[in-house]
Amino acid sequence: MAAVRGKHSGFYGRQSPTGTRNRSPEENVFFFSKLTYSWFSRAMIVVSEDHPTSYGSGYGFAIALFFVVLSQTLLHQLYQRNNMLTAVKIKTAVVGLMYKKALTLANSSRRNYTTGEIVNLMSADTQQLMEMAVNLNLLWSAPFQIIMAVVFLWKELGPSVLAGVALLLLVIPINALIAAKVKRLKKSQMKNSDQRVKLLSEMLHGIKILKLYAWEPAYQRKVMSIREREVDVLKSSGYLTTYSMLTLTCIPFMVSLATFGVFFHLDKDNVLTATKVFTSISLFNILRLPLFDLPSVISAVAQTKVSLSRLEDFLCAEDINPEDVNTNYSGNNAVGFIGASFSWEKNGMPILKNLSVSIPEGSLVAVVGKVGSGKSSFLSAVLGEMEKLEGTAQRRGSVAYASQQAWIQNGTLQENILFGANLHRPYYELVLESCALLPDLEQLPNGDQTEIGERGVNISGGQKQRVSLARAVYSNADLYLLDDPLSAVDVHVGKHLFEKIIGPSGLLKSKTRILVTHNVTFLPHTDLIIVMEAGRISQMGTYQELVSKRANFADLIQVFSAEHTTEETTPVEVRSPKEEGQMGRSLQERELLKRKDSSFDQWKLLTNNKEKVATGGVFLFAAVPMWSPGDPCLLLGHCIISCWTVYCISLFSVLKLIQLVRSSIDSQRWLSVRLEFLGNLMVFFAALFVVLAGNTMSSSTVGLSISYALNIIQSLNFWVRKACEIETNAVSIERICEYAKMDKEGPWITSKRPPVGWPDRGIIEFVNYKAQYRKDLGLALKDVSFQTQSKEKVGIVGRTGAGKSTLTNCLFRVLEGSEGKIIIDGIDISTIGLHDLRGNLNIIPQDPILFSGTLQSNLDPLGKHSDLELWEVLELCHLKDFVQSLPKKLLHEISEGGENLSVGQRQLVCLARALLRKTKILVLDEATASVDMETDNLVQSTIKREFHNCTILTIAHRLHTVMDLERVLVLDTGRILEYDTPHNLLQQKGAFSEMVAEAGIRR
């Protein structure tokens, strides 16, 4: 916790984290003011018994009592205010440290902390630390108050008070044993909580996969199993805590009873006068509160010790070594490796071996290779996310990284692109045009102010990738690492992006660009090509040099160019720098009409100086692949990313947050002051009436009235505070009720069940089908009508955002239609249960999502298939050799999100899942977008062979994959443009023919 104290001191001044030094005077004065109550109660009783001689002093005592209770109110509220503020500051400092730590975790540490566990640490453990900080002073003040109360009781009742002390000493060891047991239960409960949060986090991340495969019941049972264990521990802990509370609640009464009983028994002359009784009761009331709080504090200490241990383990976990990659060297190269080998762990097997390469500044470098050859790992090594085993690694300048799987935060499209940077309108518009986002903005209801759902749920995969790329381009970094960003877009858009952004005349032409790609049509326009094979650089050189060598690179080209289905490797038409200089002329002219003093040079200069939201010079665009130290923060969703972005941009924002908390705490304390002031007036008037009543009021009545008046102060504040807490907590109930009332998808099982073996033919028919994602949005599908034949292979193509994936969502009823119907083998799918539908369909989704666990559990989570069947499908997916090379083979542990596999390997695992499901309908949603051409051809041949008797719907951006299919469906903005055989569509010279011509495919 030394780091926490340092952080706390640096942020919030010289204030003890525990608050002990600064608040002990307030605690002491507060306690002695309560002791003063008993003295004034005794004095008022004396006044009532001796009224004629003490009439004047009675008014003095009443006024003095009022000021004492008033000072006690002010000191107590000041104490509570400082206490809460310091606790909030401690929590804020610890959470800030955890955000920072999450970005620097080494890969070996990342394996031990999933996103769910980090979320649990940031919420539950830091909250426990905050609560302990609030009550920490009770550890010394409660025993002190008990001792002082016993001393004063000794003066009133003599040795008889030892009977009460004996009872206290009897209870203390019992509560100590209970606290030890609670600590053990707390540790067990936190482990169960980590497992539950981790599983729920993964389920929410991959909820679409669970729905498409109808796996909800299996994962629901997993959650309930963990929850049952968690509830059992909570019950045991609750029973022990209740017993401790009950014991301590009864102790003041038992102490009073034992003390008074012994007092009578010791001497027959002992008489309990009103003065002695009510003075003793006041002291017993003082004794009640610390006795009641002490077990809670002891239990809190035990729980906090567990939380501190967990926080310490996380904060002391191994960090990635920042010296693995030298970022401060001054040379002519942007990236340089000399004999460098890298691994994901310090003592692990090298993933990248003996890399020696120099990348000049301003060059365009392509990295190619087969699936699993180390292309993405190469970028991770440049980022400094891998452990360097040997050699030298150097990097120069700031870095922008766009991953293969686009990361989108919950916010407007503009916020996703700016990512905290300042808005410079001309350059922003040029980035939108270059990333081909202007047509998409016209379709979105609010343009770039349209809110994008979590993980980009309301935009297509290609749109997500272009938003991610636009974020990278807008950052204006020195070095761009692009991990196959063109795989999720169609050929036309891919060429546009290469021409306008990545290529030699693109917007980034003066920047260093390292592009991982499987599309070899772009390679002739690169300055350097790196061919990866088994973690090594097998070849390196220009396009012409590598083709002339006729080695591995030439083999890749041959695979790409083979037979009649291949794309030509003719150069992509790219603009010259002179032509490209005119690319944004229309935008500039429009801007000049608005602001005559603006110019291209001016806003370009502004762009170079704009503020970047960066950490260690690396701009965060997407979930970093493999076991990246950036992943924990990025996978926590919108809340953590937003908080960390604000934290990085300015310390002022954090202080502003503290000011908001301070305002809330001050409001609560002011309410308490006003309430207790009313109670203080009641005490004053009760004492005043005692004086005015004279001899008409008995001493016992006087003592009773003063005692209850003093108790009203605490009771009034307590009940109002509890009422506010109930109202506040009721908001949670309202949120739960609101969530429960949200529209639900259809039932899993209905009274109408399809026949066994359905579908047996695989005939799919869309009849005037319309669909929209929300009622306030436009139609995503518009009057779609078509029919497939039994066992027919149909390709679905179209520009990015045309509605291809929406069609799949409707087929699986992830998105319900607004009009029309879908009929499969004569059954309207809207009339049957979702599990009867989804359980009889098969899909390889666009996003290859895996869950933490073994490879076996990812292939077959329901446990329906034997190991032999699993090995067979792995062989069909060309993963058998890779899995056999793993130490635990099928029991190999998959990290969260499958980050210890490449994206291509994840897609092959998803293909293996599909091969295990024997159904008559298969949907391929860009199933091979992230694999190389050779693997793509092997996978396509496997699909044709294994699913020859199935109806297949293939969504593809690589048009060569649909050229051999029986029919092709062309979509555009949710409508069907064409539906016929590829041969007929080419003869018609329509939309499909135009797309084929743009892709450079020849027949």
Secondary structure as GFF3:
##gff-version 3
##sequence-region A 1 1003
A	DSSP	alpha_helix	2	12	.	.	.	ID=ss1
A	DSSP	alpha_helix	20	49	.	.	.	ID=ss2
A	DSSP	alpha_helix	55	102	.	.	.	ID=ss3
A	DSSP	alpha_helix	107	110	.	.	.	ID=ss4
A	DSSP	alpha_helix	115	120	.	.	.	ID=ss5
A	DSSP	pi_helix	121	125	.	.	.	ID=ss6
A	DSSP	alpha_helix	126	135	.	.	.	ID=ss7
A	DSSP	alpha_helix	138	157	.	.	.	ID=ss8
A	DSSP	three_ten_helix	158	160	.	.	.	ID=ss9
A	DSSP	alpha_helix	161	205	.	.	.	ID=ss10
A	DSSP	alpha_helix	207	212	.	.	.	ID=ss11
A	DSSP	alpha_helix	216	266	.	.	.	ID=ss12
A	DSSP	alpha_helix	274	315	.	.	.	ID=ss13
A	DSSP	three_ten_helix	322	324	.	.	.	ID=ss14
A	DSSP	beta_strand	333	343	.	.	.	ID=ss15
A	DSSP	beta_strand	352	360	.	.	.	ID=ss16
A	DSSP	beta_strand	364	369	.	.	.	ID=ss17
A	DSSP	alpha_helix	375	383	.	.	.	ID=ss18
A	DSSP	beta_strand	387	395	.	.	.	ID=ss19
A	DSSP	beta_strand	399	402	.	.	.	ID=ss20
A	DSSP	beta_strand	411	412	.	.	.	ID=ss21
A	DSSP	alpha_helix	413	418	.	.	.	ID=ss22
A	DSSP	alpha_helix	425	434	.	.	.	ID=ss23
A	DSSP	alpha_helix	438	443	.	.	.	ID=ss24
A	DSSP	three_ten_helix	447	449	.	.	.	ID=ss25
A	DSSP	beta_strand	451	452	.	.	.	ID=ss26
A	DSSP	three_ten_helix	454	456	.	.	.	ID=ss27
A	DSSP	alpha_helix	461	474	.	.	.	ID=ss28
A	DSSP	beta_strand	479	483	.	.	.	ID=ss29
A	DSSP	alpha_helix	491	497	.	.	.	ID=ss30
A	DSSP	pi_helix	498	502	.	.	.	ID=ss31
A	DSSP	beta_strand	512	516	.	.	.	ID=ss32
A	DSSP	three_ten_helix	520	525	.	.	.	ID=ss33
A	DSSP	beta_strand	528	533	.	.	.	ID=ss34
A	DSSP	beta_strand	536	541	.	.	.	ID=ss35
A	DSSP	alpha_helix	543	549	.	.	.	ID=ss36
A	DSSP	alpha_helix	552	561	.	.	.	ID=ss37
A	DSSP	alpha_helix	577	580	.	.	.	ID=ss38
A	DSSP	alpha_helix	585	594	.	.	.	ID=ss39
A	DSSP	alpha_helix	600	609	.	.	.	ID=ss40
A	DSSP	beta_strand	614	615	.	.	.	ID=ss41
A	DSSP	beta_strand	618	619	.	.	.	ID=ss42
A	DSSP	alpha_helix	631	635	.	.	.	ID=ss43
A	DSSP	alpha_helix	638	649	.	.	.	ID=ss44
A	DSSP	alpha_helix	651	693	.	.	.	ID=ss45
A	DSSP	three_ten_helix	694	696	.	.	.	ID=ss46
A	DSSP	alpha_helix	699	740	.	.	.	ID=ss47
A	DSSP	beta_strand	764	771	.	.	.	ID=ss48
A	DSSP	beta_strand	781	787	.	.	.	ID=ss49
A	DSSP	beta_strand	793	798	.	.	.	ID=ss50
A	DSSP	alpha_helix	804	811	.	.	.	ID=ss51
A	DSSP	beta_strand	817	824	.	.	.	ID=ss52
A	DSSP	beta_strand	827	828	.	.	.	ID=ss53
A	DSSP	three_ten_helix	829	831	.	.	.	ID=ss54
A	DSSP	alpha_helix	834	838	.	.	.	ID=ss55
A	DSSP	beta_strand	842	844	.	.	.	ID=ss56
A	DSSP	beta_strand	853	854	.	.	.	ID=ss57
A	DSSP	alpha_helix	855	859	.	.	.	ID=ss58
A	DSSP	alpha_helix	867	876	.	.	.	ID=ss59
A	DSSP	alpha_helix	880	884	.	.	.	ID=ss60
A	DSSP	three_ten_helix	889	891	.	.	.	ID=ss61
A	DSSP	beta_strand	893	894	.	.	.	ID=ss62
A	DSSP	three_ten_helix	896	898	.	.	.	ID=ss63
A	DSSP	alpha_helix	903	916	.	.	.	ID=ss64
A	DSSP	beta_strand	921	925	.	.	.	ID=ss65
A	DSSP	alpha_helix	933	946	.	.	.	ID=ss66
A	DSSP	beta_strand	951	955	.	.	.	ID=ss67
A	DSSP	three_ten_helix	959	961	.	.	.	ID=ss68
A	DSSP	beta_strand	967	972	.	.	.	ID=ss69
A	DSSP	beta_strand	975	980	.	.	.	ID=ss70
A	DSSP	alpha_helix	982	988	.	.	.	ID=ss71
A	DSSP	alpha_helix	991	999	.	.	.	ID=ss72
###
